[in-house]
Amino acid sequence: MFGDFANMMKMMREMKQKMPALQEQLNARQFVAQAGGGVVSATVNGKLELVDVKISRELVEGGDVEMLEDLIKVAVSAAQAQAGQAMAEMMEELTGGMNLPGLSSLFGPGQ
């Protein structure tokens, strides 16, 4: 019983040591998603912050503001989902597949 606890504590210390490097690696990545067949593109970083939006000139000139708004939301959401998936994969790698509630909060707000 105490051996299991000691092993878990050792694993937690190792994860704590690895966490800053993984967090830095994730934060440095960028995730790009497109909507509307590529007429809107959004880029977010590993912190889920929007860092870039590209909109095709033809879409803007078309004047359909509601469609533009929808496509921006779709592209941003998809890029954020990619970043979230990358975070989940890093957490799985870090924990060896163990589900440790609250551990993902160590990556920062909103994650």
C-alpha positions as CSV (number, residue, x, y, z in Angstrom):
1,M,0.0,0.0,0.0
2,F,2.7,2.5,0.9
3,G,4.8,1.4,-2.0
4,D,2.0,2.4,-4.4
5,F,1.8,5.8,-2.6
6,A,5.6,6.3,-2.9
7,N,5.6,5.4,-6.6
8,M,2.7,7.9,-7.2
9,M,4.6,10.6,-5.3
10,K,7.7,9.9,-7.4
11,M,5.7,10.1,-10.6
12,M,4.2,13.4,-9.4
13,R,7.6,14.9,-8.8
14,E,8.8,13.8,-12.2
15,M,5.7,15.3,-13.8
16,K,6.3,18.6,-12.0
17,Q,9.9,18.7,-13.3
18,K,8.8,18.0,-16.9
19,M,5.8,20.4,-16.8
20,P,7.6,23.7,-17.5
21,A,9.3,22.4,-20.6
22,L,6.1,20.9,-21.9
23,Q,4.2,24.1,-21.2
24,E,6.8,26.2,-23.0
25,Q,6.7,23.8,-25.9
26,L,2.9,23.9,-26.2
27,N,2.8,27.7,-25.8
28,A,5.3,28.1,-28.6
29,R,3.2,26.2,-31.1
30,Q,0.6,27.7,-33.4
31,F,-2.6,26.0,-34.6
32,V,-4.2,27.1,-37.9
33,A,-7.7,26.2,-39.0
34,Q,-9.7,27.3,-42.0
35,A,-13.4,27.8,-42.7
36,G,-15.5,28.3,-45.8
37,G,-13.1,26.3,-48.0
38,G,-10.2,28.5,-46.9
39,V,-11.7,31.9,-47.3
40,V,-11.2,32.5,-43.5
41,S,-8.1,31.3,-41.6
42,A,-7.5,31.6,-37.9
43,T,-4.3,31.0,-35.9
44,V,-4.2,30.5,-32.1
45,N,-1.2,29.7,-29.9
46,G,-0.9,27.0,-27.3
47,K,-2.5,29.3,-24.8
48,L,-5.6,29.4,-27.0
49,E,-5.0,33.1,-27.8
50,L,-6.0,34.3,-31.2
51,V,-2.8,35.5,-32.9
52,D,-3.9,35.9,-36.5
53,V,-7.0,36.0,-38.8
54,K,-6.9,36.0,-42.6
55,I,-10.0,36.8,-44.7
56,S,-10.1,36.5,-48.4
57,R,-10.7,39.8,-50.2
58,E,-13.6,38.2,-52.3
59,L,-15.5,37.4,-49.1
60,V,-15.1,40.9,-47.8
61,E,-16.1,42.5,-51.1
62,G,-19.2,40.2,-51.2
63,G,-20.6,42.2,-48.2
64,D,-22.2,39.2,-46.4
65,V,-21.2,40.3,-42.9
66,E,-23.2,37.6,-41.1
67,M,-21.5,34.8,-43.1
68,L,-18.1,36.4,-42.4
69,E,-18.8,36.5,-38.7
70,D,-19.9,32.9,-38.7
71,L,-16.8,31.8,-40.7
72,I,-14.5,33.6,-38.3
73,K,-16.1,31.9,-35.3
74,V,-15.8,28.5,-37.0
75,A,-12.1,29.0,-37.9
76,V,-11.2,30.3,-34.4
77,S,-13.1,27.4,-32.7
78,A,-11.4,24.8,-34.9
79,A,-8.0,26.2,-34.2
80,Q,-8.7,26.3,-30.4
81,A,-9.9,22.7,-30.6
82,Q,-6.6,21.7,-32.3
83,A,-4.6,23.4,-29.5
84,G,-6.8,21.7,-26.9
85,Q,-6.2,18.3,-28.5
86,A,-2.4,19.0,-28.5
87,M,-2.6,19.8,-24.8
88,A,-4.5,16.6,-24.1
89,E,-2.0,14.5,-26.0
90,M,0.9,16.2,-24.1
91,M,-0.9,15.5,-20.8
92,E,-1.5,11.8,-21.7
93,E,2.2,11.5,-22.6
94,L,3.2,13.2,-19.3
95,T,0.9,11.1,-17.1
96,G,1.4,7.8,-19.0
97,G,-2.3,7.8,-19.7
98,M,-3.4,8.2,-16.1
99,N,-6.4,10.6,-15.7
100,L,-5.3,13.1,-13.0
101,P,-8.1,15.6,-12.4
102,G,-7.0,19.2,-12.4
103,L,-3.6,18.6,-13.9
104,S,-4.4,20.3,-17.1
105,S,-5.0,23.6,-15.2
106,L,-1.2,23.7,-14.7
107,F,-0.9,24.8,-18.4
108,G,-2.5,28.1,-17.5
109,P,-5.9,29.8,-17.7
110,G,-8.5,28.4,-20.0
111,Q,-6.8,25.1,-20.5
